[in-house]
């Protein structure tokens, strides 16, 4: 999966009025960004302000999305960093299950 495919899958998973209504940005470094505005039901690759920003390497994100890496362990090992509202990041697990 590449960033364009992930953006398309995230767009399908996020809908206005859905159960995820926060703004979150995934920062994959050189691989790009994924911005999700759950309240508006909008997904893009913009570098916009978010309630929480999750910094993670693209390869590690793919392992997380596929269930091959535990998010808590990734966080503890420093492979996943969260800036901003940690509670928003905690709500992502249900949303990410729809990405694969």
C-alpha positions as CSV (number, residue, x, y, z in Angstrom):
1,X,0.0,0.0,0.0
2,X,1.3,3.5,-0.8
3,X,0.1,6.9,0.6
4,X,-2.4,7.4,-2.2
5,X,-4.1,4.0,-1.4
6,X,-4.1,4.8,2.3
7,X,-5.7,8.2,1.7
8,X,-8.4,6.5,-0.4
9,X,-9.1,3.9,2.2
10,X,-9.1,6.5,5.0
11,X,-11.6,8.6,2.9
12,X,-13.9,5.6,2.7
13,X,-13.6,4.9,6.5
14,X,-14.2,8.5,7.6
15,X,-17.6,10.1,7.3
16,X,-19.1,13.3,8.6
17,X,-21.2,12.5,11.7
18,X,-19.3,9.3,12.2
19,X,-17.9,8.1,15.5
20,X,-14.5,9.7,15.0
21,X,-15.0,13.5,15.1
22,X,-11.5,14.8,15.8
23,X,-8.6,16.1,13.6
24,X,-5.5,13.9,13.5
25,X,-2.4,14.1,11.3
26,X,-0.1,11.2,10.6
27,X,3.4,12.4,9.8
28,X,5.3,9.7,7.9
29,X,8.4,11.9,7.4
30,X,9.6,11.9,3.8
31,X,6.8,9.6,2.8
32,X,4.2,12.4,3.4
33,X,1.3,13.1,5.6
34,X,-2.3,12.0,6.1
35,X,-4.7,14.5,7.6
36,X,-8.1,13.3,8.9
37,X,-10.8,15.7,9.9
38,X,-13.4,13.3,11.3
39,X,-15.9,16.1,12.1
40,X,-16.1,17.2,8.5
41,X,-15.5,13.7,7.0
42,X,-12.5,15.0,5.1
43,X,-9.2,13.2,4.4
44,X,-6.2,14.8,2.6
45,X,-2.5,14.9,2.5
46,X,-2.3,18.4,3.8
47,X,0.0,19.6,6.6
48,X,-2.9,21.1,8.6
49,X,-3.4,21.8,12.3
50,X,-4.7,18.8,14.2
51,X,-5.8,17.9,17.7
52,X,-3.1,15.2,17.7
53,X,-0.2,14.4,15.4
54,X,1.2,10.9,15.2
55,X,4.8,10.7,14.0
56,X,5.6,7.2,12.7
57,X,7.9,5.8,10.0
58,X,5.9,4.6,6.9
59,X,7.1,1.0,7.2
60,X,6.2,0.9,10.9
61,X,2.8,2.4,10.1
62,X,2.1,-0.4,7.7
63,X,3.0,-3.0,10.3
64,X,0.6,-1.2,12.8
65,X,-2.2,-1.1,10.2
66,X,-1.7,-4.8,9.4
67,X,-1.8,-5.8,13.1
68,X,1.9,-6.9,12.9
69,X,3.0,-4.4,15.5
70,X,1.4,-3.5,18.8
71,X,0.7,0.3,19.0
72,X,1.6,0.4,22.8
73,X,4.9,-1.3,22.2
74,X,5.7,1.0,19.2
75,X,5.0,4.0,21.5
76,X,7.1,2.6,24.3
77,X,10.0,1.9,21.9
78,X,9.8,5.4,20.5
79,X,8.7,4.1,17.0
80,X,5.5,6.0,17.4
81,X,5.3,9.5,18.9
82,X,2.2,11.5,19.7
83,X,2.1,15.3,19.9
84,X,-1.1,17.0,21.2
85,X,-4.1,15.3,22.7
86,X,-3.2,11.7,23.6
87,X,-6.9,10.8,24.0
88,X,-7.4,11.5,20.3
89,X,-4.6,9.1,19.4
90,X,-6.2,6.5,21.7
91,X,-9.5,6.7,19.6
92,X,-7.6,5.8,16.4
93,X,-7.5,2.0,16.9
94,X,-11.1,1.5,15.7
95,X,-10.6,3.8,12.8
96,X,-7.3,2.2,11.7
97,X,-8.9,-1.2,11.6
98,X,-10.9,0.1,8.6
99,X,-7.8,1.1,6.7
100,X,-6.6,-2.5,5.9
